[in-house]
Amino acid sequence: MSKLNESAREVSVTAHDLPLHCPVLGAPLWARHPRVFLDVLKSGEAACPYCGTKYRFSGERPKGHH
């Protein structure tokens, strides 16, 4: 993960973090819920349906993805 802002629950992710799932490893206790995979490449961002954490993709898209 590139950057976690716990107060705003926004996370900046890169191609290295794919496939993206929430909660991420090392997430704080309040963010523990069933793991869900999120498609952040489609629109550049995605929100977790459980905790509302927003993930924003930055950087170069991985090759082979649409």
CHARMM internal coordinates of N, CA and C (Angstrom, degrees):
IC EDIT
DIST 1 N 1 CA 1.4442
DIST 1 CA 1 C 1.5172
ANGL 1 N 1 CA 1 C 108.67
DIST 1 C 2 N 1.2572
ANGL 1 CA 1 C 2 N 114.50
DIHE 1 N 1 CA 1 C 2 N 137.77
DIST 2 N 2 CA 1.4403
ANGL 1 C 2 N 2 CA 118.16
DIHE 1 CA 1 C 2 N 2 CA -178.88
DIST 2 CA 2 C 1.5160
ANGL 2 N 2 CA 2 C 112.04
DIHE 1 C 2 N 2 CA 2 C -77.28
DIST 2 C 3 N 1.3161
ANGL 2 CA 2 C 3 N 117.02
DIHE 2 N 2 CA 2 C 3 N -51.43
DIST 3 N 3 CA 1.4542
ANGL 2 C 3 N 3 CA 118.77
DIHE 2 CA 2 C 3 N 3 CA -174.73
DIST 3 CA 3 C 1.5153
ANGL 3 N 3 CA 3 C 109.81
DIHE 2 C 3 N 3 CA 3 C -152.92
DIST 3 C 4 N 1.3422
ANGL 3 CA 3 C 4 N 117.59
DIHE 3 N 3 CA 3 C 4 N 133.56
DIST 4 N 4 CA 1.4551
ANGL 3 C 4 N 4 CA 122.63
DIHE 3 CA 3 C 4 N 4 CA 177.92
DIST 4 CA 4 C 1.5140
ANGL 4 N 4 CA 4 C 108.71
DIHE 3 C 4 N 4 CA 4 C -121.11
DIST 4 C 5 N 1.3243
ANGL 4 CA 4 C 5 N 116.34
DIHE 4 N 4 CA 4 C 5 N 124.88
DIST 5 N 5 CA 1.4531
ANGL 4 C 5 N 5 CA 122.30
DIHE 4 CA 4 C 5 N 5 CA 175.90
DIST 5 CA 5 C 1.5213
ANGL 5 N 5 CA 5 C 106.13
DIHE 4 C 5 N 5 CA 5 C -111.20
DIST 5 C 6 N 1.3512
ANGL 5 CA 5 C 6 N 117.43
DIHE 5 N 5 CA 5 C 6 N 96.84
DIST 6 N 6 CA 1.4562
ANGL 5 C 6 N 6 CA 121.24
DIHE 5 CA 5 C 6 N 6 CA -173.25
DIST 6 CA 6 C 1.5139
ANGL 6 N 6 CA 6 C 113.58
DIHE 5 C 6 N 6 CA 6 C -64.22
DIST 6 C 7 N 1.3169
ANGL 6 CA 6 C 7 N 119.69
DIHE 6 N 6 CA 6 C 7 N -31.70
DIST 7 N 7 CA 1.4492
ANGL 6 C 7 N 7 CA 120.44
DIHE 6 CA 6 C 7 N 7 CA -177.87
DIST 7 CA 7 C 1.5260
ANGL 7 N 7 CA 7 C 111.68
DIHE 6 C 7 N 7 CA 7 C -71.36
DIST 7 C 8 N 1.3206
ANGL 7 CA 7 C 8 N 117.78
DIHE 7 N 7 CA 7 C 8 N -36.12
DIST 8 N 8 CA 1.4589
ANGL 7 C 8 N 8 CA 121.06
DIHE 7 CA 7 C 8 N 8 CA -179.50
DIST 8 CA 8 C 1.5246
ANGL 8 N 8 CA 8 C 111.43
DIHE 7 C 8 N 8 CA 8 C -97.59
DIST 8 C 9 N 1.3286
ANGL 8 CA 8 C 9 N 118.01
DIHE 8 N 8 CA 8 C 9 N -11.28
DIST 9 N 9 CA 1.4540
ANGL 8 C 9 N 9 CA 124.11
DIHE 8 CA 8 C 9 N 9 CA -177.27
DIST 9 CA 9 C 1.5207
ANGL 9 N 9 CA 9 C 111.26
DIHE 8 C 9 N 9 CA 9 C 53.86
DIST 9 C 10 N 1.3150
ANGL 9 CA 9 C 10 N 115.45
DIHE 9 N 9 CA 9 C 10 N 51.43
DIST 10 N 10 CA 1.4564
ANGL 9 C 10 N 10 CA 122.40
DIHE 9 CA 9 C 10 N 10 CA 174.56
DIST 10 CA 10 C 1.5166
ANGL 10 N 10 CA 10 C 108.25
DIHE 9 C 10 N 10 CA 10 C -122.68
DIST 10 C 11 N 1.3304
ANGL 10 CA 10 C 11 N 115.89
DIHE 10 N 10 CA 10 C 11 N 136.41
DIST 11 N 11 CA 1.4499
ANGL 10 C 11 N 11 CA 121.04
DIHE 10 CA 10 C 11 N 11 CA -176.95
DIST 11 CA 11 C 1.5194
ANGL 11 N 11 CA 11 C 108.68
DIHE 10 C 11 N 11 CA 11 C -129.18
DIST 11 C 12 N 1.3157
ANGL 11 CA 11 C 12 N 116.02
DIHE 11 N 11 CA 11 C 12 N 130.90
DIST 12 N 12 CA 1.4538
ANGL 11 C 12 N 12 CA 122.04
DIHE 11 CA 11 C 12 N 12 CA 175.03
DIST 12 CA 12 C 1.5243
ANGL 12 N 12 CA 12 C 107.04
DIHE 11 C 12 N 12 CA 12 C -94.51
DIST 12 C 13 N 1.3456
ANGL 12 CA 12 C 13 N 116.97
DIHE 12 N 12 CA 12 C 13 N 127.43
DIST 13 N 13 CA 1.4596
ANGL 12 C 13 N 13 CA 121.24
DIHE 12 CA 12 C 13 N 13 CA -178.08
DIST 13 CA 13 C 1.5175
ANGL 13 N 13 CA 13 C 110.43
DIHE 12 C 13 N 13 CA 13 C -123.54
DIST 13 C 14 N 1.3264
ANGL 13 CA 13 C 14 N 115.21
DIHE 13 N 13 CA 13 C 14 N 158.14
DIST 14 N 14 CA 1.4690
ANGL 13 C 14 N 14 CA 121.92
DIHE 13 CA 13 C 14 N 14 CA 178.31
DIST 14 CA 14 C 1.5291
ANGL 14 N 14 CA 14 C 108.59
DIHE 13 C 14 N 14 CA 14 C -125.03
DIST 14 C 15 N 1.3136
ANGL 14 CA 14 C 15 N 116.26
DIHE 14 N 14 CA 14 C 15 N -179.55
DIST 15 N 15 CA 1.4646
ANGL 14 C 15 N 15 CA 121.27
DIHE 14 CA 14 C 15 N 15 CA 179.37
DIST 15 CA 15 C 1.5315
ANGL 15 N 15 CA 15 C 111.30
DIHE 14 C 15 N 15 CA 15 C -59.56
DIST 15 C 16 N 1.3179
ANGL 15 CA 15 C 16 N 117.16
DIHE 15 N 15 CA 15 C 16 N -27.91
DIST 16 N 16 CA 1.4632
ANGL 15 C 16 N 16 CA 121.54
DIHE 15 CA 15 C 16 N 16 CA 178.98
DIST 16 CA 16 C 1.5325
ANGL 16 N 16 CA 16 C 111.65
DIHE 15 C 16 N 16 CA 16 C -63.10
DIST 16 C 17 N 1.3247
ANGL 16 CA 16 C 17 N 118.31
DIHE 16 N 16 CA 16 C 17 N -26.02
DIST 17 N 17 CA 1.4621
ANGL 16 C 17 N 17 CA 123.23
DIHE 16 CA 16 C 17 N 17 CA -176.36
DIST 17 CA 17 C 1.5267
ANGL 17 N 17 CA 17 C 113.58
DIHE 16 C 17 N 17 CA 17 C -87.30
DIST 17 C 18 N 1.3273
ANGL 17 CA 17 C 18 N 117.75
DIHE 17 N 17 CA 17 C 18 N -1.40
DIST 18 N 18 CA 1.4623
ANGL 17 C 18 N 18 CA 121.08
DIHE 17 CA 17 C 18 N 18 CA -176.66
DIST 18 CA 18 C 1.5200
ANGL 18 N 18 CA 18 C 110.53
DIHE 17 C 18 N 18 CA 18 C -86.62
DIST 18 C 19 N 1.3262
ANGL 18 CA 18 C 19 N 121.20
DIHE 18 N 18 CA 18 C 19 N 146.44
DIST 19 N 19 CA 1.4527
ANGL 18 C 19 N 19 CA 126.02
DIHE 18 CA 18 C 19 N 19 CA -3.23
DIST 19 CA 19 C 1.5263
ANGL 19 N 19 CA 19 C 110.50
DIHE 18 C 19 N 19 CA 19 C -70.28
DIST 19 C 20 N 1.3083
ANGL 19 CA 19 C 20 N 115.21
DIHE 19 N 19 CA 19 C 20 N 139.65
DIST 20 N 20 CA 1.4648
ANGL 19 C 20 N 20 CA 122.20
DIHE 19 CA 19 C 20 N 20 CA -174.57
DIST 20 CA 20 C 1.5202
ANGL 20 N 20 CA 20 C 110.57
DIHE 19 C 20 N 20 CA 20 C -87.75
DIST 20 C 21 N 1.3190
ANGL 20 CA 20 C 21 N 115.45
DIHE 20 N 20 CA 20 C 21 N 133.87
DIST 21 N 21 CA 1.4603
ANGL 20 C 21 N 21 CA 120.16
DIHE 20 CA 20 C 21 N 21 CA 174.72
DIST 21 CA 21 C 1.5138
ANGL 21 N 21 CA 21 C 109.59
DIHE 20 C 21 N 21 CA 21 C -138.94
DIST 21 C 22 N 1.3117
ANGL 21 CA 21 C 22 N 115.17
DIHE 21 N 21 CA 21 C 22 N 156.33
DIST 22 N 22 CA 1.4579
ANGL 21 C 22 N 22 CA 122.38
DIHE 21 CA 21 C 22 N 22 CA 177.15
DIST 22 CA 22 C 1.5183
ANGL 22 N 22 CA 22 C 106.75
DIHE 21 C 22 N 22 CA 22 C -126.09
DIST 22 C 23 N 1.3203
ANGL 22 CA 22 C 23 N 119.53
DIHE 22 N 22 CA 22 C 23 N 137.07
DIST 23 N 23 CA 1.4464
ANGL 22 C 23 N 23 CA 127.11
DIHE 22 CA 22 C 23 N 23 CA -1.62
DIST 23 CA 23 C 1.5223
ANGL 23 N 23 CA 23 C 111.38
DIHE 22 C 23 N 23 CA 23 C -74.79
DIST 23 C 24 N 1.3124
ANGL 23 CA 23 C 24 N 115.00
DIHE 23 N 23 CA 23 C 24 N 153.98
DIST 24 N 24 CA 1.4573
ANGL 23 C 24 N 24 CA 121.48
DIHE 23 CA 23 C 24 N 24 CA 178.91
DIST 24 CA 24 C 1.5221
ANGL 24 N 24 CA 24 C 109.32
DIHE 23 C 24 N 24 CA 24 C -83.48
DIST 24 C 25 N 1.3207
ANGL 24 CA 24 C 25 N 116.47
DIHE 24 N 24 CA 24 C 25 N 161.59
DIST 25 N 25 CA 1.4614
ANGL 24 C 25 N 25 CA 120.09
DIHE 24 CA 24 C 25 N 25 CA 177.30
DIST 25 CA 25 C 1.5160
ANGL 25 N 25 CA 25 C 109.73
DIHE 24 C 25 N 25 CA 25 C -59.32
DIST 25 C 26 N 1.2991
ANGL 25 CA 25 C 26 N 116.84
DIHE 25 N 25 CA 25 C 26 N 135.18
DIST 26 N 26 CA 1.4544
ANGL 25 C 26 N 26 CA 121.02
DIHE 25 CA 25 C 26 N 26 CA 179.08
DIST 26 CA 26 C 1.5155
ANGL 26 N 26 CA 26 C 113.29
DIHE 25 C 26 N 26 CA 26 C 80.70
DIST 26 C 27 N 1.3258
ANGL 26 CA 26 C 27 N 117.91
DIHE 26 N 26 CA 26 C 27 N 13.18
DIST 27 N 27 CA 1.4663
ANGL 26 C 27 N 27 CA 120.99
DIHE 26 CA 26 C 27 N 27 CA 179.97
DIST 27 CA 27 C 1.5258
ANGL 27 N 27 CA 27 C 109.64
DIHE 26 C 27 N 27 CA 27 C -65.62
DIST 27 C 28 N 1.3249
ANGL 27 CA 27 C 28 N 117.09
DIHE 27 N 27 CA 27 C 28 N 149.78
DIST 28 N 28 CA 1.4627
ANGL 27 C 28 N 28 CA 119.57
DIHE 27 CA 27 C 28 N 28 CA 178.34
DIST 28 CA 28 C 1.5327
ANGL 28 N 28 CA 28 C 110.72
DIHE 27 C 28 N 28 CA 28 C -64.03
DIST 28 C 29 N 1.2998
ANGL 28 CA 28 C 29 N 116.75
DIHE 28 N 28 CA 28 C 29 N 160.83
DIST 29 N 29 CA 1.4573
ANGL 28 C 29 N 29 CA 122.45
DIHE 28 CA 28 C 29 N 29 CA -175.39
DIST 29 CA 29 C 1.5298
ANGL 29 N 29 CA 29 C 112.38
DIHE 28 C 29 N 29 CA 29 C -56.52
DIST 29 C 30 N 1.3306
ANGL 29 CA 29 C 30 N 118.23
DIHE 29 N 29 CA 29 C 30 N -37.25
DIST 30 N 30 CA 1.4691
ANGL 29 C 30 N 30 CA 120.02
DIHE 29 CA 29 C 30 N 30 CA -178.30
DIST 30 CA 30 C 1.5200
ANGL 30 N 30 CA 30 C 112.43
DIHE 29 C 30 N 30 CA 30 C -66.44
DIST 30 C 31 N 1.3028
ANGL 30 CA 30 C 31 N 117.87
DIHE 30 N 30 CA 30 C 31 N -17.60
DIST 31 N 31 CA 1.4634
ANGL 30 C 31 N 31 CA 121.42
DIHE 30 CA 30 C 31 N 31 CA -176.91
DIST 31 CA 31 C 1.5256
ANGL 31 N 31 CA 31 C 112.70
DIHE 30 C 31 N 31 CA 31 C -98.12
DIST 31 C 32 N 1.3201
ANGL 31 CA 31 C 32 N 118.76
DIHE 31 N 31 CA 31 C 32 N 10.02
DIST 32 N 32 CA 1.4619
ANGL 31 C 32 N 32 CA 121.15
DIHE 31 CA 31 C 32 N 32 CA -178.99
DIST 32 CA 32 C 1.5289
ANGL 32 N 32 CA 32 C 109.81
DIHE 31 C 32 N 32 CA 32 C -81.69
DIST 32 C 33 N 1.3001
ANGL 32 CA 32 C 33 N 115.82
DIHE 32 N 32 CA 32 C 33 N 121.01
DIST 33 N 33 CA 1.4624
ANGL 32 C 33 N 33 CA 123.32
DIHE 32 CA 32 C 33 N 33 CA 178.95
DIST 33 CA 33 C 1.5195
ANGL 33 N 33 CA 33 C 107.66
DIHE 32 C 33 N 33 CA 33 C -157.50
DIST 33 C 34 N 1.3375
ANGL 33 CA 33 C 34 N 119.89
DIHE 33 N 33 CA 33 C 34 N 175.68
DIST 34 N 34 CA 1.4698
ANGL 33 C 34 N 34 CA 119.30
DIHE 33 CA 33 C 34 N 34 CA 177.69
DIST 34 CA 34 C 1.5214
ANGL 34 N 34 CA 34 C 110.98
DIHE 33 C 34 N 34 CA 34 C -56.77
DIST 34 C 35 N 1.3296
ANGL 34 CA 34 C 35 N 116.50
DIHE 34 N 34 CA 34 C 35 N 143.27
DIST 35 N 35 CA 1.4647
ANGL 34 C 35 N 35 CA 121.57
DIHE 34 CA 34 C 35 N 35 CA -178.16
DIST 35 CA 35 C 1.5272
ANGL 35 N 35 CA 35 C 110.37
DIHE 34 C 35 N 35 CA 35 C -71.05
DIST 35 C 36 N 1.3271
ANGL 35 CA 35 C 36 N 115.78
DIHE 35 N 35 CA 35 C 36 N 131.21
DIST 36 N 36 CA 1.4627
ANGL 35 C 36 N 36 CA 122.32
DIHE 35 CA 35 C 36 N 36 CA 174.30
DIST 36 CA 36 C 1.5217
ANGL 36 N 36 CA 36 C 107.85
DIHE 35 C 36 N 36 CA 36 C -127.13
DIST 36 C 37 N 1.3209
ANGL 36 CA 36 C 37 N 116.27
DIHE 36 N 36 CA 36 C 37 N 141.92
DIST 37 N 37 CA 1.4569
ANGL 36 C 37 N 37 CA 121.29
DIHE 36 CA 36 C 37 N 37 CA 177.39
DIST 37 CA 37 C 1.5205
ANGL 37 N 37 CA 37 C 108.82
DIHE 36 C 37 N 37 CA 37 C -94.56
DIST 37 C 38 N 1.3282
ANGL 37 CA 37 C 38 N 116.36
DIHE 37 N 37 CA 37 C 38 N 138.13
DIST 38 N 38 CA 1.4599
ANGL 37 C 38 N 38 CA 122.40
DIHE 37 CA 37 C 38 N 38 CA -174.58
DIST 38 CA 38 C 1.5194
ANGL 38 N 38 CA 38 C 110.30
DIHE 37 C 38 N 38 CA 38 C -120.54
DIST 38 C 39 N 1.3424
ANGL 38 CA 38 C 39 N 116.03
DIHE 38 N 38 CA 38 C 39 N 137.87
DIST 39 N 39 CA 1.4633
ANGL 38 C 39 N 39 CA 121.95
DIHE 38 CA 38 C 39 N 39 CA 177.89
DIST 39 CA 39 C 1.5216
ANGL 39 N 39 CA 39 C 108.57
DIHE 38 C 39 N 39 CA 39 C -95.09
DIST 39 C 40 N 1.3047
ANGL 39 CA 39 C 40 N 116.18
DIHE 39 N 39 CA 39 C 40 N 95.35
DIST 40 N 40 CA 1.4550
ANGL 39 C 40 N 40 CA 121.38
DIHE 39 CA 39 C 40 N 40 CA -178.26
DIST 40 CA 40 C 1.5294
ANGL 40 N 40 CA 40 C 111.87
DIHE 39 C 40 N 40 CA 40 C -90.06
DIST 40 C 41 N 1.3291
ANGL 40 CA 40 C 41 N 117.50
DIHE 40 N 40 CA 40 C 41 N -10.52
DIST 41 N 41 CA 1.4641
ANGL 40 C 41 N 41 CA 120.29
DIHE 40 CA 40 C 41 N 41 CA -178.74
DIST 41 CA 41 C 1.5217
ANGL 41 N 41 CA 41 C 113.19
DIHE 40 C 41 N 41 CA 41 C -79.93
DIST 41 C 42 N 1.3088
ANGL 41 CA 41 C 42 N 117.86
DIHE 41 N 41 CA 41 C 42 N -26.88
DIST 42 N 42 CA 1.4624
ANGL 41 C 42 N 42 CA 121.29
DIHE 41 CA 41 C 42 N 42 CA -175.53
DIST 42 CA 42 C 1.5290
ANGL 42 N 42 CA 42 C 111.68
DIHE 41 C 42 N 42 CA 42 C -60.68
DIST 42 C 43 N 1.3198
ANGL 42 CA 42 C 43 N 117.36
DIHE 42 N 42 CA 42 C 43 N -52.76
DIST 43 N 43 CA 1.4652
ANGL 42 C 43 N 43 CA 120.38
DIHE 42 CA 42 C 43 N 43 CA -177.81
DIST 43 CA 43 C 1.5212
ANGL 43 N 43 CA 43 C 113.48
DIHE 42 C 43 N 43 CA 43 C -116.70
DIST 43 C 44 N 1.3325
ANGL 43 CA 43 C 44 N 116.82
DIHE 43 N 43 CA 43 C 44 N -3.62
DIST 44 N 44 CA 1.4580
ANGL 43 C 44 N 44 CA 119.95
DIHE 43 CA 43 C 44 N 44 CA -178.88
DIST 44 CA 44 C 1.5105
ANGL 44 N 44 CA 44 C 113.53
DIHE 43 C 44 N 44 CA 44 C 94.72
DIST 44 C 45 N 1.3267
ANGL 44 CA 44 C 45 N 115.94
DIHE 44 N 44 CA 44 C 45 N -7.77
DIST 45 N 45 CA 1.4676
ANGL 44 C 45 N 45 CA 119.56
DIHE 44 CA 44 C 45 N 45 CA 177.11
DIST 45 CA 45 C 1.5166
ANGL 45 N 45 CA 45 C 109.49
DIHE 44 C 45 N 45 CA 45 C -155.57
DIST 45 C 46 N 1.3221
ANGL 45 CA 45 C 46 N 115.46
DIHE 45 N 45 CA 45 C 46 N 160.14
DIST 46 N 46 CA 1.4555
ANGL 45 C 46 N 46 CA 121.82
DIHE 45 CA 45 C 46 N 46 CA 178.36
DIST 46 CA 46 C 1.5222
ANGL 46 N 46 CA 46 C 108.14
DIHE 45 C 46 N 46 CA 46 C -155.21
DIST 46 C 47 N 1.3279
ANGL 46 CA 46 C 47 N 116.32
DIHE 46 N 46 CA 46 C 47 N 152.45
DIST 47 N 47 CA 1.4633
ANGL 46 C 47 N 47 CA 122.03
DIHE 46 CA 46 C 47 N 47 CA 178.20
DIST 47 CA 47 C 1.5147
ANGL 47 N 47 CA 47 C 109.16
DIHE 46 C 47 N 47 CA 47 C -120.25
DIST 47 C 48 N 1.3159
ANGL 47 CA 47 C 48 N 116.18
DIHE 47 N 47 CA 47 C 48 N 140.31
DIST 48 N 48 CA 1.4508
ANGL 47 C 48 N 48 CA 121.81
DIHE 47 CA 47 C 48 N 48 CA 178.19
DIST 48 CA 48 C 1.5278
ANGL 48 N 48 CA 48 C 109.62
DIHE 47 C 48 N 48 CA 48 C -73.00
DIST 48 C 49 N 1.3384
ANGL 48 CA 48 C 49 N 118.06
DIHE 48 N 48 CA 48 C 49 N 129.93
DIST 49 N 49 CA 1.4643
ANGL 48 C 49 N 49 CA 119.67
DIHE 48 CA 48 C 49 N 49 CA 179.97
DIST 49 CA 49 C 1.5266
ANGL 49 N 49 CA 49 C 113.37
DIHE 48 C 49 N 49 CA 49 C -71.38
DIST 49 C 50 N 1.3275
ANGL 49 CA 49 C 50 N 118.50
DIHE 49 N 49 CA 49 C 50 N -17.17
DIST 50 N 50 CA 1.4613
ANGL 49 C 50 N 50 CA 121.15
DIHE 49 CA 49 C 50 N 50 CA 179.86
DIST 50 CA 50 C 1.5228
ANGL 50 N 50 CA 50 C 112.77
DIHE 49 C 50 N 50 CA 50 C -87.26
DIST 50 C 51 N 1.3249
ANGL 50 CA 50 C 51 N 117.05
DIHE 50 N 50 CA 50 C 51 N -55.27
DIST 51 N 51 CA 1.4691
ANGL 50 C 51 N 51 CA 120.01
DIHE 50 CA 50 C 51 N 51 CA -171.90
DIST 51 CA 51 C 1.5274
ANGL 51 N 51 CA 51 C 113.46
DIHE 50 C 51 N 51 CA 51 C -107.83
DIST 51 C 52 N 1.3364
ANGL 51 CA 51 C 52 N 117.65
DIHE 51 N 51 CA 51 C 52 N -11.58
DIST 52 N 52 CA 1.4598
ANGL 51 C 52 N 52 CA 120.93
DIHE 51 CA 51 C 52 N 52 CA 178.57
DIST 52 CA 52 C 1.5167
ANGL 52 N 52 CA 52 C 114.88
DIHE 51 C 52 N 52 CA 52 C 82.80
DIST 52 C 53 N 1.3230
ANGL 52 CA 52 C 53 N 117.98
DIHE 52 N 52 CA 52 C 53 N 4.04
DIST 53 N 53 CA 1.4575
ANGL 52 C 53 N 53 CA 120.15
DIHE 52 CA 52 C 53 N 53 CA 178.08
DIST 53 CA 53 C 1.5226
ANGL 53 N 53 CA 53 C 109.47
DIHE 52 C 53 N 53 CA 53 C -59.99
DIST 53 C 54 N 1.3277
ANGL 53 CA 53 C 54 N 115.96
DIHE 53 N 53 CA 53 C 54 N 133.50
DIST 54 N 54 CA 1.4558
ANGL 53 C 54 N 54 CA 121.03
DIHE 53 CA 53 C 54 N 54 CA -179.76
DIST 54 CA 54 C 1.5214
ANGL 54 N 54 CA 54 C 109.17
DIHE 53 C 54 N 54 CA 54 C -100.21
DIST 54 C 55 N 1.3237
ANGL 54 CA 54 C 55 N 115.69
DIHE 54 N 54 CA 54 C 55 N 132.03
DIST 55 N 55 CA 1.4531
ANGL 54 C 55 N 55 CA 122.61
DIHE 54 CA 54 C 55 N 55 CA 178.75
DIST 55 CA 55 C 1.5202
ANGL 55 N 55 CA 55 C 108.07
DIHE 54 C 55 N 55 CA 55 C -113.73
DIST 55 C 56 N 1.3279
ANGL 55 CA 55 C 56 N 116.33
DIHE 55 N 55 CA 55 C 56 N 131.39
DIST 56 N 56 CA 1.4649
ANGL 55 C 56 N 56 CA 121.94
DIHE 55 CA 55 C 56 N 56 CA 178.84
DIST 56 CA 56 C 1.5229
ANGL 56 N 56 CA 56 C 108.60
DIHE 55 C 56 N 56 CA 56 C -122.07
DIST 56 C 57 N 1.3373
ANGL 56 CA 56 C 57 N 114.78
DIHE 56 N 56 CA 56 C 57 N 129.88
DIST 57 N 57 CA 1.4568
ANGL 56 C 57 N 57 CA 120.45
DIHE 56 CA 56 C 57 N 57 CA -179.58
DIST 57 CA 57 C 1.5184
ANGL 57 N 57 CA 57 C 109.47
DIHE 56 C 57 N 57 CA 57 C -86.67
DIST 57 C 58 N 1.3235
ANGL 57 CA 57 C 58 N 115.90
DIHE 57 N 57 CA 57 C 58 N 135.51
DIST 58 N 58 CA 1.4568
ANGL 57 C 58 N 58 CA 120.35
DIHE 57 CA 57 C 58 N 58 CA 176.05
DIST 58 CA 58 C 1.5212
ANGL 58 N 58 CA 58 C 108.44
DIHE 57 C 58 N 58 CA 58 C -136.88
DIST 58 C 59 N 1.3081
ANGL 58 CA 58 C 59 N 115.09
DIHE 58 N 58 CA 58 C 59 N 152.79
DIST 59 N 59 CA 1.4550
ANGL 58 C 59 N 59 CA 119.23
DIHE 58 CA 58 C 59 N 59 CA 179.05
DIST 59 CA 59 C 1.5109
ANGL 59 N 59 CA 59 C 111.80
DIHE 58 C 59 N 59 CA 59 C 99.35
DIST 59 C 60 N 1.3293
ANGL 59 CA 59 C 60 N 114.16
DIHE 59 N 59 CA 59 C 60 N -168.67
DIST 60 N 60 CA 1.4572
ANGL 59 C 60 N 60 CA 121.17
DIHE 59 CA 59 C 60 N 60 CA -177.20
DIST 60 CA 60 C 1.5245
ANGL 60 N 60 CA 60 C 110.73
DIHE 59 C 60 N 60 CA 60 C -79.90
DIST 60 C 61 N 1.3348
ANGL 60 CA 60 C 61 N 116.03
DIHE 60 N 60 CA 60 C 61 N 135.63
DIST 61 N 61 CA 1.4584
ANGL 60 C 61 N 61 CA 120.68
DIHE 60 CA 60 C 61 N 61 CA 177.24
DIST 61 CA 61 C 1.5270
ANGL 61 N 61 CA 61 C 109.98
DIHE 60 C 61 N 61 CA 61 C -69.27
DIST 61 C 62 N 1.3170
ANGL 61 CA 61 C 62 N 116.63
DIHE 61 N 61 CA 61 C 62 N 145.77
DIST 62 N 62 CA 1.4657
ANGL 61 C 62 N 62 CA 119.21
DIHE 61 CA 61 C 62 N 62 CA 178.31
DIST 62 CA 62 C 1.5313
ANGL 62 N 62 CA 62 C 110.63
DIHE 61 C 62 N 62 CA 62 C -66.77
DIST 62 C 63 N 1.2919
ANGL 62 CA 62 C 63 N 117.14
DIHE 62 N 62 CA 62 C 63 N 147.96
DIST 63 N 63 CA 1.4588
ANGL 62 C 63 N 63 CA 120.89
DIHE 62 CA 62 C 63 N 63 CA 179.23
DIST 63 CA 63 C 1.5177
ANGL 63 N 63 CA 63 C 110.12
DIHE 62 C 63 N 63 CA 63 C -72.67
DIST 63 C 64 N 1.3313
ANGL 63 CA 63 C 64 N 116.08
DIHE 63 N 63 CA 63 C 64 N 141.77
DIST 64 N 64 CA 1.4501
ANGL 63 C 64 N 64 CA 120.22
DIHE 63 CA 63 C 64 N 64 CA -179.99
DIST 64 CA 64 C 1.5090
ANGL 64 N 64 CA 64 C 113.98
DIHE 63 C 64 N 64 CA 64 C 96.22
DIST 64 C 65 N 1.3260
ANGL 64 CA 64 C 65 N 118.44
DIHE 64 N 64 CA 64 C 65 N -7.77
DIST 65 N 65 CA 1.4547
ANGL 64 C 65 N 65 CA 122.31
DIHE 64 CA 64 C 65 N 65 CA 177.34
DIST 65 CA 65 C 1.5115
ANGL 65 N 65 CA 65 C 109.29
DIHE 64 C 65 N 65 CA 65 C -98.22
DIST 65 C 66 N 1.3215
ANGL 65 CA 65 C 66 N 116.56
DIHE 65 N 65 CA 65 C 66 N 150.23
DIST 66 N 66 CA 1.4747
ANGL 65 C 66 N 66 CA 120.89
DIHE 65 CA 65 C 66 N 66 CA -178.48
DIST 66 CA 66 C 1.4957
ANGL 66 N 66 CA 66 C 110.83
DIHE 65 C 66 N 66 CA 66 C -98.02
END
COOR INIT
IC SEED 1 N 1 CA 1 C
IC BUILD
